[in-house]
């Protein structure tokens, strides 16, 4: 060990080691690359692999990954509560109208359904459930396509986008709506995941590749 030197001295005399240390995280992928293989733009480093995608987003005026402020768990919880209240009240109105038509009374609860007979009660439940499903889908598709947010999210200053900041398509909105069922079915763990994720993604956000960001 007569020729032993410290690690710092060893690396300082090794150009290859210094080059290996001179890396930066790509603004698009988040992966590290040697700076000699990257370009720098307004303080951000971009790898050659992602250069074209980065400048294409700039030309289109689309936000780059990492430029978002993600919605935290509690604002998202409150937004979901508001949306739930709106849909719940709308569902009551639908059931009252359906009760008057099918049961002959606005009191559509168990007693009225039992008095109307088993077949009518089952039919009432099936139609009520289908209308509730359609209401939830229409609510999500209309508001997210038009405003990129439901009324609850708008009230809390939140917005629903793709990872690159673009708007969701109808198919993805519908898929996310049903993916939320999975988040709820597993004891709400799918929702709670948003509290610990770096990008505040719930399970349905991971499944559908969406992000909830702050809009103001």
C-alpha positions, 0 to 999 in steps of 0.5 A, spaced: 500 500 500 505 504 499 502 507 493 496 508 496 492 515 495 485 518 497 479 517 492 479 525 491 486 525 488 485 519 484 479 522 481 482 529 480 487 526 476 483 522 471 480 525 466 475 520 464 472 520 471 471 527 471 467 527 465 463 521 468 461 526 473 460 532 469 452 530 467 445 533 468 438 530 468 434 531 461 429 536 462 424 531 458 426 524 461 429 526 467 435 521 466 442 523 467 447 524 461 454 527 460 453 534 458 458 533 452 452 529 449 447 535 451 444 542 449 442 547 454 436 551 453 434 557 458 438 553 464 435 546 462 439 541 459 436 536 454 439 530 451 440 529 444 435 523 444 429 528 446 432 535 443 426 534 437 421 533 442 423 538 447 423 544 442 417 541 438 413 542 445 416 549 445 413 551 438 406 548 440 406 552 446 405 546 451 408 545 458 414 541 459 415 536 464 417 538 470 414 545 469 407 543 473 405 544 480 401 538 482 395 538 486 396 536 493 391 530 496 387 535 500 385 540 495 383 534 490 379 531 496 375 537 497 374 537 489 372 530 489 367 532 495 364 538 491 363 533 485 360 528 489 355 533 492 353 536 485 352 529 482 348 526 488 343 532 488 342 531 481 341 523 482 336 525 487 332 529 482 332 524 477 330 519 482 324 523 484 322 524 477 323 516 475 319 515 482 313 519 480 313 516 473 314 509 475 312 508 482 306 514 482 310 518 488 316 522 489 318 518 495 322 513 491 325 509 497 324 502 500 316 502 502 314 505 495 318 500 491 315 494 495 308 497 494 309 497 487 311 490 486 318 486 486 318 487 478 317 494 478 322 495 484 327 491 480 326 495 474 326 502 478 333 500 481 336 498 474 334 504 470 336 509 476 343 505 476 343 506 468 341 513 469 346 515 474 352 512 470 350 516 464 350 522 468 357 521 471 360 520 464 356 526 461 358 530 467 366 528 466 366 528 459 362 535 458 366 539 463 373 536 462 373 536 455 371 544 455 374 546 461 379 540 463 376 540 470 370 538 473 366 544 477 369 541 483 376 542 481 375 548 478 373 551 485 379 548 488 384 551 482 385 544 479 386 542 472 386 535 469 391 534 463 396 529 460 403 529 462 405 534 457 400 539 458 395 537 453 388 536 454 384 529 455 381 526 449 374 523 450 376 516 450 381 517 456 376 521 460 371 515 460 377 510 461 379 514 467 372 515 470 371 507 470 379 507 473 376 511 479 372 505 481 378 501 482 381 506 486 375 506 490 374 499 491 380 497 494 378 501 500 380 508 497 387 506 497 388 508 490 386 515 492 390 515 498 396 514 493 396 521 491 398 523 498 405 520 497 407 520 489 412 525 487 407 527 481 401 526 486 398 521 482 392 517 484 392 510 482 387 512 476 392 517 474 397 512 473 393 507 469 390 513 464 397 517 464 394 523 467 396 529 472 392 533 476 395 540 476 394 547 479 391 552 474 392 558 478 
